[in-house]
């Protein structure tokens, strides 16, 4: 028996497997690009290591790519074969993988909650629970989970900075901006390379509309993201939001080409249709167009990249961004094909289908907006304002849906709807929405 850095058992007969598994957990929380490679070393050292197999399968499922699911199923089968010798905690990870394969995010999070209730210092379970809760829009649930562990963590525990980052993001998304910023900055003081903490503070600054501070914050930390995974592109997305607010649209396009959709970047080259990258790119292009800035042929390049992904009905928020892309390129046949797949999915699948029921009118509304059928766009999307969280994503990310609605209301000179949307944004937590670039009447 071997233990991870916080004393949790890793059942394996190989010290090399245990060491690599423990390191993979640390790298996962750090959003390191070589997490998968590290975990593979653990499995190569001992294929029967249940935690490593379950973690690998969960990471594969988190890619939200149907083509990768056989690999996750293989990891699950191996873990099941050997789980009789594993601990109860490790078997819960196997249960979590089963729920991931079945696309049951609520039950998946419940598995992580069960782990944390007995092992509040299990940073992997906390991180994975937050990720799944985030993509189902249930950050209240995530905040409750991290809050339950507050008394168990302090600076003497390995991974404390990672826990602070998780806690900071939970607090930001549930409206406690002051404590989110304080805790996020505390994590950065411990480690300037803590990209999840940098991300949490970037969200705080976005919600407050502090664009200059956002640029300074991200600029001060960017050199520490070299070894990070695709999350670093999302941090550049955050910086783009700041530049949009400052009217620096050429700067946004430069960042887009250098970081957000640079096809020569090894991470994008290896996974050109990664769901977060699709969201980043489509959202930025849409924001630029809504403020009247031409984006050239960038929509067409993005459309080509998502050709292999748009029928993966695994992320409602990603599907909405695919719809933006195809609407922008005029590929309404692909948009309709995706919509048909979604409509079929919601009649046959489990809990994820509930979120896709909200996605359907959003996709139709995006199409109507692009076709300048603004009345229909508003009819489709305005009733959803209080339920858009079901798509997943953050307040800052879902803001693009509100901007599309606002643009339709502006086009129709619907002053009452403009005021309603401004009020909605204030309730969500956006400071002074009437001054923001995407919500100007002139």
Beta strands, then each sheet from edge to edge (+ up, - down):
strand 1: 2-3
strand 2: 9-10
sheet 1: 1+ 2-
end
